[in-house]
Amino acid sequence: MTFHSGEIAIQTQAGVREEAERLCSFISDVIKPPAQEFLRTQQLAVASTVDANARVWASLLTGKPGFLQLLNNQMVQINVNIISRDMLQQNLQSNALMGLLAIALANPRRLRLNGKAQIQPEGAINLQIQQVFFNCPKYIQARYLETEITQAPVDSEISNNESLTQHQQHWITQADTFFIASSHPEIGADASHRGGYPGFVQVLHSKKLVFPDYSGNNMFQTFGNLAINPNAGLLFINFEQGHTLQLTGKATLIWDITRLNAFPGAQRLVEFDIEEVVETKNATPMGWRFGEYSPVNPL
């Protein structure tokens, strides 16, 4: 596997080009046994898709263990909860590119799978894998599942806005976790995780956020995509109550050292200009109890 021009440009600017090239061997186009075992037990994933207007969205997917079903070593079938899939399926009808992040919160671990998706007649989504690799577990806050999925339907309430309400701004400033979706027009979509202590995401005003980028795996899939295509999606989850906040907009990468000083541990910043906000109450019937912060969160 090789990196695209955006990833190479960011790796070079960050001074980690040689290290990233060595890490390239960890990216595969087949789902190997350790990844297969991991997927069989997961109940939480985040998908990255692109809508008909080229905007990028991050969507929450939840289910019972096995909802991420392996069909073979290059194909995963996603049997999604109907509450979570409407935007996702609509996007896939116009653009097959899809990134998937399967993440374990109680025993921090995450797996990224990127490829092309096809909606099946019964509603499931088949993802043909082009890239799969484990990420380091940095900045994942430990959480424990308290509410299992039941057969009873959950009524969801969806609201759309062009900017953040006061309630949503407070939600974001108190968040210790969010997910970011990005996409390269030819290479594919990608979903990734970001974490830190509450307040690491700052609301500049109702249509703009800024957040830090900490030391990671140095492959820069997200930043590489954003260097080519600034369209991005963010997902914030109320883990206790199962609500979600989805933002789509444009990301700008900031390398200015004077601005970095305001964010301890930051190596870069991202400014995010909001184009649309979707809040979903009861997006999932699952709920998680907070455990502890990641020991590597910058103070």
Backbone hydrogen bonds in HBPLUS format (Angstrom, degrees):
<---DONOR---> <-ACCEPTOR-->    atom                        ^
c    i                          cat <-CA-CA->   ^        H-A-AA   ^      H-
h    n   atom  resd res      DA  || num        DHA   H-A  angle D-A-AA Bond
n    s   type  num  typ     dist DA aas  dist angle  dist       angle   num
A0008-ILE N   A0004-HIS O   3.02 MM   4  6.29 163.9  2.04 159.1 164.3     1
A0009-ALA N   A0005-SER O   2.96 MM   4  6.09 155.4  2.02 144.4 150.9     2
A0010-ILE N   A0006-GLY O   3.10 MM   4  6.37 159.6  2.14 149.8 154.2     3
A0011-GLN N   A0007-GLU O   2.90 MM   4  6.07 165.2  1.92 154.0 158.7     4
A0012-THR N   A0008-ILE O   2.92 MM   4  6.03 154.9  1.99 146.3 153.1     5
A0013-GLN N   A0009-ALA O   2.99 MM   4  6.22 158.7  2.04 144.2 150.0     6
A0014-ALA N   A0010-ILE O   2.88 MM   4  6.05 150.6  1.97 149.8 157.8     7
A0016-VAL N   A0011-GLN O   2.93 MM   5  5.27 161.8  1.97 157.3 156.6     8
A0015-GLY N   A0012-THR O   3.09 MM   3  5.03 149.1  2.19  98.0 107.6     9
A0020-ALA N   A0016-VAL O   2.89 MM   4  6.06 163.5  1.92 160.9 165.8    10
A0021-GLU N   A0017-ARG O   3.06 MM   4  6.28 154.7  2.13 147.5 154.0    11
A0022-ARG N   A0018-GLU O   3.18 MM   4  6.50 146.6  2.30 143.4 151.7    12
A0022-ARG N   A0019-GLU O   3.14 MM   3  5.21 122.5  2.48  95.7 109.8    13
A0023-LEU N   A0019-GLU O   3.12 MM   4  6.46 143.4  2.26 143.4 153.7    14
A0023-LEU N   A0020-ALA O   3.02 MM   3  5.01 121.1  2.38  94.1 109.4    15
A0024-CYS N   A0021-GLU O   3.30 MM   3  5.16 147.8  2.41  93.8 103.0    16
A0026-PHE N   A0023-LEU O   2.91 MM   3  5.69 164.8  1.93 125.5 130.3    17
A0027-ILE N   A0024-CYS O   3.12 MM   3  5.68 162.7  2.15 115.7 121.0    18
A0028-SER N   A0132-VAL O   3.08 MM 104  5.34 171.3  2.08 148.8 151.6    19
A0132-VAL N   A0028-SER O   2.79 MM 104  5.34 132.1  2.02 148.3 156.8    20
A0031-ILE N   A0073-ASN O   2.62 MM  42  4.83 165.3  1.64 143.6 149.1    21
A0035-ALA N   A0032-LYS O   2.96 MM   3  5.48 119.8  2.33 118.6 133.1    22
A0036-GLN N   A0032-LYS O   2.94 MM   4  6.14 152.7  2.01 151.7 159.4    23
A0037-GLU N   A0033-PRO O   2.96 MM   4  6.17 163.3  1.99 158.8 160.7    24
A0038-PHE N   A0034-PRO O   3.11 MM   4  6.28 155.0  2.17 140.6 147.7    25
A0039-LEU N   A0035-ALA O   2.99 MM   4  6.15 164.4  2.01 150.9 154.1    26
A0040-ARG N   A0036-GLN O   3.24 MM   4  6.42 151.9  2.32 147.5 154.0    27
A0041-THR N   A0038-PHE O   3.30 MM   3  5.89 152.0  2.38 113.2 119.9    28
A0042-GLN N   A0039-LEU O   3.28 MM   3  5.39 158.8  2.33 107.1 113.2    29
A0063-GLY N   A0043-GLN O   3.22 MM  20  5.04 146.6  2.33 126.4 128.8    30
A0103-ILE N   A0044-LEU O   3.28 MM  59  6.12 164.2  2.30 146.9 151.4    31
A0045-ALA N   A0061-LEU O   2.87 MM  16  5.07 153.0  1.94 157.9 157.4    32
A0061-LEU N   A0045-ALA O   2.84 MM  16  5.07 156.2  1.90 160.6 153.1    33
A0046-VAL N   A0101-LEU O   2.86 MM  55  5.14 149.2  1.95 138.8 149.0    34
A0101-LEU N   A0046-VAL O   2.83 MM  55  5.14 158.3  1.87 150.9 158.3    35
A0047-ALA N   A0059-SER O   2.88 MM  12  5.14 159.3  1.92 147.3 153.0    36
A0059-SER N   A0047-ALA O   2.86 MM  12  5.14 157.7  1.91 145.9 153.4    37
A0048-SER N   A0099-GLY O   2.78 MM  51  4.78 155.5  1.84 138.4 142.2    38
A0099-GLY N   A0048-SER O   3.03 MM  51  4.78 156.7  2.08 131.9 139.0    39
A0049-THR N   A0057-TRP O   3.08 MM   8  5.49 158.7  2.12 150.4 157.2    40
A0057-TRP N   A0049-THR O   2.90 MM   8  5.49 162.7  1.93 158.2 161.7    41
A0051-ASP N   A0055-ARG O   2.81 MM   4  5.40 163.0  1.84 159.2 162.6    42
A0054-ALA N   A0051-ASP O   2.96 MM   3  5.28 155.8  2.02 122.1 121.6    43
A0067-PHE N   A0064-LYS O   2.89 MM   3  5.71 141.9  2.04 156.4 157.6    44
A0079-ASN N   A0067-PHE O   2.89 MM  12  5.01 172.1  1.90 153.5 155.6    45
A0069-GLN N   A0077-GLN O   2.78 MM   8  4.96 155.6  1.84 163.2 156.8    46
A0077-GLN N   A0069-GLN O   2.65 MM   8  4.96 173.8  1.65 157.9 158.6    47
A0071-LEU N   A0075-MET O   2.98 MM   4  5.42 163.3  2.01 141.7 146.3    48
A0075-MET N   A0072-ASN O   3.31 MM   3  5.26 173.3  2.31 108.5 110.5    49
A0129-ILE N   A0074-GLN O   2.83 MM  55  5.09 165.6  1.85 142.7 146.9    50
A0076-VAL N   A0127-LEU O   3.09 MM  51  5.21 159.5  2.13 139.6 145.1    51
A0127-LEU N   A0076-VAL O   2.74 MM  51  5.21 171.3  1.75 160.1 162.7    52
A0078-ILE N   A0125-ILE O   2.66 MM  47  5.00 167.3  1.68 152.0 156.1    53
A0125-ILE N   A0078-ILE O   3.06 MM  47  5.00 160.7  2.10 134.1 140.3    54
A0084-SER N   A0081-ASN O   2.99 MM   3  5.63 138.9  2.16 118.1 127.9    55
A0089-GLN N   A0085-ARG O   2.80 MM   4  5.89 171.2  1.80 170.1 169.8    56
A0090-GLN N   A0086-ASP O   3.05 MM   4  6.22 160.1  2.09 148.6 154.7    57
A0091-ASN N   A0087-MET O   2.92 MM   4  6.12 160.1  1.96 153.7 158.4    58
A0092-LEU N   A0088-LEU O   3.05 MM   4  6.30 158.7  2.09 150.4 156.3    59
A0093-GLN N   A0089-GLN O   3.21 MM   4  6.40 130.2  2.47 141.7 152.8    60
A0093-GLN N   A0090-GLN O   3.31 MM   3  5.40 142.3  2.46  97.5 107.7    61
A0094-SER N   A0091-ASN O   3.08 MM   3  5.69 151.9  2.16 113.6 121.1    62
A0095-ASN N   A0091-ASN O   2.99 MM   4  6.16 138.0  2.17 145.8 158.5    63
A0117-ALA N   A0096-ALA O   2.80 MM  21  5.10 165.1  1.82 143.5 147.0    64
A0098-MET N   A0115-GLY O   3.03 MM  17  5.66 159.6  2.08 155.3 151.9    65
A0115-GLY N   A0098-MET O   2.96 MM  17  5.66 163.8  1.99 165.9 171.3    66
A0100-LEU N   A0113-LEU O   2.69 MM  13  5.05 144.7  1.81 149.3 161.1    67
A0113-LEU N   A0100-LEU O   2.76 MM  13  5.05 163.0  1.79 156.8 161.3    68
A0102-ALA N   A0111-LEU O   2.88 MM   9  5.22 158.8  1.93 160.4 161.5    69
A0111-LEU N   A0102-ALA O   2.83 MM   9  5.22 159.2  1.88 155.1 161.9    70
A0104-ALA N   A0109-ARG O   2.82 MM   5  5.18 172.4  1.83 158.7 161.2    71
A0109-ARG N   A0104-ALA O   3.24 MM   5  5.18 147.3  2.35 137.1 138.6    72
A0135-ASN N   A0110-ARG O   3.04 MM  25  5.59 166.3  2.06 142.1 145.3    73
A0112-ARG N   A0133-PHE O   2.92 MM  21  5.52 177.2  1.92 158.7 157.7    74
A0133-PHE N   A0112-ARG O   3.01 MM  21  5.52 150.7  2.10 148.9 157.2    75
A0114-ASN N   A0131-GLN O   2.83 MM  17  5.11 165.0  1.85 150.4 154.9    76
A0130-GLN N   A0114-ASN O   2.76 MM  16  5.79 167.5  1.78 155.9 154.4    77
A0131-GLN N   A0114-ASN O   3.04 MM  17  5.11 155.5  2.10 147.0 146.6    78
A0116-LYS N   A0128-GLN O   3.09 MM  12  5.29 147.9  2.20 143.2 147.9    79
A0128-GLN N   A0116-LYS O   2.80 MM  12  5.29 165.7  1.82 161.4 156.5    80
A0118-GLN N   A0126-ASN O   2.86 MM   8  5.24 143.0  2.00 142.0 154.1    81
A0126-ASN N   A0118-GLN O   2.93 MM   8  5.24 174.5  1.93 152.1 150.8    82
A0120-GLN N   A0124-ALA O   2.73 MM   4  5.23 179.6  1.74 162.3 162.2    83
A0123-GLY N   A0120-GLN O   2.85 MM   3  5.23 161.4  1.89 117.9 123.9    84
A0142-ALA N   A0292-GLU O   2.83 MM 150  5.21 137.9  2.00 164.0 167.4    85
A0291-GLY N   A0142-ALA O   2.73 MM 149  4.99 145.5  1.85 155.5 145.6    86
A0144-TYR N   A0289-ARG O   2.82 MM 145  5.09 159.3  1.86 143.8 150.0    87
A0289-ARG N   A0144-TYR O   2.71 MM 145  5.09 164.0  1.74 149.3 149.4    88
A0146-GLU N   A0287-GLY O   2.80 MM 141  5.61 172.6  1.81 150.5 153.0    89
A0147-THR N   A0287-GLY O   3.20 MM 140  4.80 166.1  2.22 130.9 131.5    90
A0157-GLU N   A0281-LYS O   3.15 MM 124  5.03 148.6  2.25 126.5 135.6    91
A0281-LYS N   A0157-GLU O   2.81 MM 124  5.03 164.2  1.84 150.9 152.9    92
A0159-SER N   A0279-GLU O   2.93 MM 120  5.33 156.2  1.99 150.8 158.5    93
A0279-GLU N   A0159-SER O   2.95 MM 120  5.33 160.7  1.99 155.4 160.6    94
A0161-ASN N   A0277-VAL O   2.92 MM 116  5.10 152.1  2.00 144.1 150.5    95
A0277-VAL N   A0161-ASN O   2.75 MM 116  5.10 156.2  1.80 157.3 155.2    96
A0164-LEU N   A0206-SER O   2.81 MM  42  4.79 171.3  1.82 140.0 142.7    97
A0169-GLN N   A0165-THR O   2.93 MM   4  6.20 152.9  2.00 150.3 158.0    98
A0170-HIS N   A0166-GLN O   3.02 MM   4  6.27 158.1  2.07 150.7 155.7    99
A0171-TRP N   A0167-HIS O   3.03 MM   4  6.28 155.4  2.10 144.1 151.1   100
A0172-ILE N   A0168-GLN O   3.06 MM   4  6.31 160.6  2.10 148.9 152.3   101
A0173-THR N   A0169-GLN O   3.05 MM   4  6.30 163.8  2.07 151.6 155.7   102
A0174-GLN N   A0170-HIS O   3.08 MM   4  6.21 133.4  2.31 145.3 156.4   103
A0174-GLN N   A0171-TRP O   3.31 MM   3  5.39 138.4  2.49  96.7 107.9   104
A0175-ALA N   A0172-ILE O   3.10 MM   3  5.10 157.0  2.16 103.4 110.6   105
A0196-GLY N   A0176-ASP O   3.03 MM  20  5.15 153.9  2.10 136.2 138.0   106
A0178-PHE N   A0194-ARG O   2.95 MM  16  5.41 157.8  2.00 153.9 155.0   107
A0194-ARG N   A0178-PHE O   2.86 MM  16  5.41 151.3  1.95 171.2 162.4   108
A0179-PHE N   A0235-LEU O   2.96 MM  56  5.05 152.5  2.03 139.8 148.5   109
A0235-LEU N   A0179-PHE O   2.88 MM  56  5.05 146.0  2.00 144.7 149.3   110
A0180-ILE N   A0192-SER O   2.90 MM  12  5.31 154.6  1.96 134.9 143.4   111
A0192-SER N   A0180-ILE O   2.87 MM  12  5.31 154.2  1.94 148.7 157.4   112
A0181-ALA N   A0233-GLY O   2.73 MM  52  4.86 163.9  1.76 148.4 152.3   113
A0233-GLY N   A0181-ALA O   3.00 MM  52  4.86 155.1  2.06 133.3 137.7   114
A0182-SER N   A0190-ASP O   2.93 MM   8  5.36 161.2  1.96 154.5 159.9   115
A0190-ASP N   A0182-SER O   2.85 MM   8  5.36 152.1  1.93 155.2 151.4   116
A0184-HIS N   A0188-GLY O   2.83 MM   4  5.17 171.9  1.84 145.3 146.2   117
A0188-GLY N   A0184-HIS O   3.11 MM   4  5.17 147.1  2.22 126.1 136.2   118
A0200-PHE N   A0197-TYR O   3.01 MM   3  5.88 141.5  2.16 152.7 157.0   119
A0202-GLN N   A0210-VAL O   2.90 MM   8  5.34 171.4  1.90 171.0 168.1   120
A0210-VAL N   A0202-GLN O   2.93 MM   8  5.34 148.2  2.04 150.9 157.0   121
A0204-LEU N   A0208-LYS O   2.95 MM   4  5.49 142.1  2.10 137.7 148.2   122
A0205-HIS N   A0208-LYS O   3.37 MM   3  5.38 162.6  2.41 140.2 139.8   123
A0208-LYS N   A0205-HIS O   3.14 MM   3  5.38 177.9  2.14 119.1 119.4   124
A0274-ILE N   A0207-LYS O   2.86 MM  67  4.87 164.0  1.88 131.8 137.0   125
A0209-LEU N   A0272-PHE O   2.93 MM  63  5.05 156.2  1.98 140.8 148.6   126
A0272-PHE N   A0209-LEU O   2.83 MM  63  5.05 166.2  1.85 138.9 142.7   127
A0211-PHE N   A0270-VAL O   2.99 MM  59  5.46 151.2  2.08 144.9 153.9   128
A0270-VAL N   A0211-PHE O   2.86 MM  59  5.46 149.6  1.95 158.1 168.1   129
A0213-ASP N   A0268-ARG O   2.85 MM  55  5.12 150.7  1.93 146.3 140.2   130
A0267-GLN N   A0213-ASP O   2.91 MM  54  5.84 173.8  1.92 159.5 161.2   131
A0224-GLY N   A0220-PHE O   2.82 MM   4  5.60 147.3  1.93 133.7 144.0   132
A0225-ASN N   A0221-GLN O   3.06 MM   4  6.19 154.2  2.12 141.1 147.1   133
A0226-LEU N   A0222-THR O   2.97 MM   4  6.29 161.8  2.00 153.1 158.5   134
A0227-ALA N   A0223-PHE O   2.89 MM   4  6.07 138.8  2.06 143.2 153.6   135
A0228-ILE N   A0225-ASN O   3.02 MM   3  5.33 136.8  2.22 103.9 115.7   136
A0229-ASN N   A0225-ASN O   2.69 MM   4  5.83 166.4  1.71 159.4 164.4   137
A0251-ALA N   A0230-PRO O   2.80 MM  21  5.05 160.8  1.83 138.4 143.0   138
A0232-ALA N   A0249-GLY O   2.94 MM  17  5.68 160.8  1.98 148.6 150.3   139
A0249-GLY N   A0232-ALA O   3.04 MM  17  5.68 159.8  2.08 163.8 164.9   140
A0234-LEU N   A0247-LEU O   2.82 MM  13  5.03 156.8  1.87 140.5 148.2   141
A0247-LEU N   A0234-LEU O   2.88 MM  13  5.03 164.9  1.91 145.5 149.3   142
A0236-PHE N   A0245-LEU O   2.87 MM   9  5.02 164.5  1.89 147.5 152.9   143
A0245-LEU N   A0236-PHE O   2.83 MM   9  5.02 148.8  1.92 153.2 156.3   144
A0238-ASN N   A0243-HIS O   2.86 MM   5  5.03 172.9  1.86 144.2 146.7   145
A0242-GLY N   A0238-ASN O   2.78 MM   4  5.51 138.8  1.95 158.3 167.9   146
A0288-TRP N   A0239-PHE O   2.79 MM  49  5.25 160.8  1.83 129.5 136.1   147
A0283-ALA N   A0242-GLY O   2.81 MM  41  5.74 127.6  2.09 142.8 154.5   148
A0284-THR N   A0242-GLY O   3.25 MM  42  5.09 142.4  2.40 137.9 144.0   149
A0244-THR N   A0280-THR O   2.90 MM  36  5.22 159.3  1.95 146.7 153.7   150
A0280-THR N   A0244-THR O   2.91 MM  36  5.22 165.0  1.94 145.8 150.6   151
A0246-GLN N   A0278-VAL O   2.80 MM  32  5.05 175.0  1.81 153.3 154.5   152
A0278-VAL N   A0246-GLN O   2.82 MM  32  5.05 162.3  1.86 152.1 157.0   153
A0248-THR N   A0276-GLU O   3.10 MM  28  5.51 156.6  2.16 152.9 156.4   154
A0275-GLU N   A0248-THR O   2.80 MM  27  5.77 164.5  1.82 154.9 153.6   155
A0276-GLU N   A0248-THR O   3.26 MM  28  5.51 150.8  2.35 148.7 148.8   156
A0250-LYS N   A0273-ASP O   2.97 MM  23  5.25 149.7  2.06 142.6 150.0   157
A0273-ASP N   A0250-LYS O   2.85 MM  23  5.25 164.3  1.88 160.1 158.7   158
A0252-THR N   A0271-GLU O   2.79 MM  19  5.10 153.9  1.86 149.6 157.7   159
A0271-GLU N   A0252-THR O   2.91 MM  19  5.10 164.5  1.93 151.1 154.2   160
A0254-ILE N   A0269-LEU O   2.81 MM  15  4.83 167.2  1.83 145.1 142.7   161
A0269-LEU N   A0254-ILE O   2.92 MM  15  4.83 157.7  1.97 143.8 147.7   162
A0259-ARG N   A0256-ASP O   3.12 MM   3  5.54 129.7  2.39 107.0 118.9   163
A0260-LEU N   A0256-ASP O   3.14 MM   4  6.46 145.7  2.27 145.9 156.2   164
A0262-ALA N   A0259-ARG O   3.31 MM   3  5.97 161.2  2.34 115.7 120.1   165
A0263-PHE N   A0260-LEU O   2.90 MM   3  5.50 167.0  1.92 124.2 128.0   166
A0266-ALA N   A0263-PHE O   2.98 MM   3  5.50 162.3  2.01 142.3 143.0   167
A0297-ASN N   A0294-SER O   3.25 MM   3  5.64 173.0  2.26 116.1 117.6   168
